[in-house]
Amino acid sequence: MMGYHNKPNLTSEVMMKDDWNGFPGIRTGDQGRLTADGFLYITGRFKDEYKLSNGKYIHPDPLKRH
């Protein structure tokens, strides 16, 4: 990913300065943990926003327990 088109401020927020295996990292908004065996487990989200396959973003309503 090169960044957001014509949005340098937003690009600088999500692109990480450090390289990981030769590639710049991207802050996706996902939470997770990396095990000693090298497995990545996604455990939640930092952002309440999801990008659909059609490119649109949605903000789901929080679920409430009764």
Kinemage of the C-alpha trace (Angstrom):
@kinemage 1
@onewidth
@group {chain A} dominant
@subgroup {mainchain}
@vectorlist {calphas} color= white
{ca met a 1} P 0.000 0.000 0.000
{ca met a 2} L 1.388 3.371 -0.986
{ca gly a 3} L -1.114 5.339 1.094
{ca tyr a 4} L -4.368 7.194 0.710
{ca his a 5} L -4.782 9.165 -2.510
{ca asn a 6} L -4.312 12.905 -1.870
{ca lys a 7} L -4.517 12.376 1.927
{ca pro a 8} L -0.942 12.601 3.252
{ca asn a 9} L -2.029 13.197 6.870
{ca leu a 10} L -4.192 10.073 6.928
{ca thr a 11} L -1.421 8.086 5.229
{ca ser a 12} L 1.095 9.141 7.885
{ca glu a 13} L -1.310 7.958 10.622
{ca val a 14} L -1.617 4.389 9.308
{ca met a 15} L 1.794 3.694 7.753
{ca met a 16} L 4.461 2.564 10.207
{ca lys a 17} L 7.997 3.872 9.904
{ca asp a 18} L 9.594 0.497 10.710
{ca asp a 19} L 9.973 -2.236 8.110
{ca trp a 20} L 8.783 -5.754 8.825
{ca asn a 21} L 10.394 -8.371 6.605
{ca gly a 22} L 11.382 -5.593 4.189
{ca phe a 23} L 7.900 -4.091 3.898
{ca pro a 24} L 6.451 -1.069 5.703
{ca gly a 25} L 3.809 -1.953 8.254
{ca ile a 26} L 0.227 -0.733 8.115
{ca arg a 27} L -1.936 -0.018 11.137
{ca thr a 28} L -5.082 -1.939 10.239
{ca gly a 29} L -7.041 -1.264 13.422
{ca asp a 30} L -6.952 -4.937 14.445
{ca gln a 31} L -5.852 -6.125 17.892
{ca gly a 32} L -3.975 -9.353 18.221
{ca arg a 33} L -1.198 -11.328 19.794
{ca leu a 34} L 1.776 -13.166 18.361
{ca thr a 35} L 2.655 -16.515 19.947
{ca ala a 36} L 6.146 -17.895 20.498
{ca asp a 37} L 5.417 -20.303 17.607
{ca gly a 38} L 4.865 -17.361 15.250
{ca phe a 39} L 1.065 -17.570 15.018
{ca leu a 40} L -0.922 -14.333 14.958
{ca tyr a 41} L -4.297 -14.371 16.691
{ca ile a 42} L -6.711 -11.525 15.956
{ca thr a 43} L -8.534 -10.747 19.191
{ca gly a 44} L -10.422 -7.497 18.541
{ca arg a 45} L -10.428 -4.070 16.923
{ca phe a 46} L -9.005 -0.681 17.882
{ca lys a 47} L -11.312 1.075 15.420
{ca asp a 48} L -15.053 0.517 15.143
{ca glu a 49} L -14.912 0.514 11.351
{ca tyr a 50} L -14.756 -2.229 8.750
{ca lys a 51} L -13.980 -2.064 5.052
{ca leu a 52} L -16.163 -4.272 2.862
{ca ser a 53} L -14.995 -6.049 -0.282
{ca asn a 54} L -16.756 -3.376 -2.369
{ca gly a 55} L -14.514 -0.696 -0.797
{ca lys a 56} L -17.198 0.880 1.415
{ca tyr a 57} L -16.665 1.436 5.127
{ca ile a 58} L -19.288 0.555 7.722
{ca his a 59} L -19.625 1.420 11.411
{ca pro a 60} L -21.645 -1.347 13.077
{ca asp a 61} L -23.771 -0.500 16.097
{ca pro a 62} L -22.468 -1.996 19.328
{ca leu a 63} L -24.249 -5.098 20.522
{ca lys a 64} L -26.039 -4.805 23.841
{ca arg a 65} L -26.663 -7.615 26.289
{ca his a 66} L -30.061 -7.752 27.939
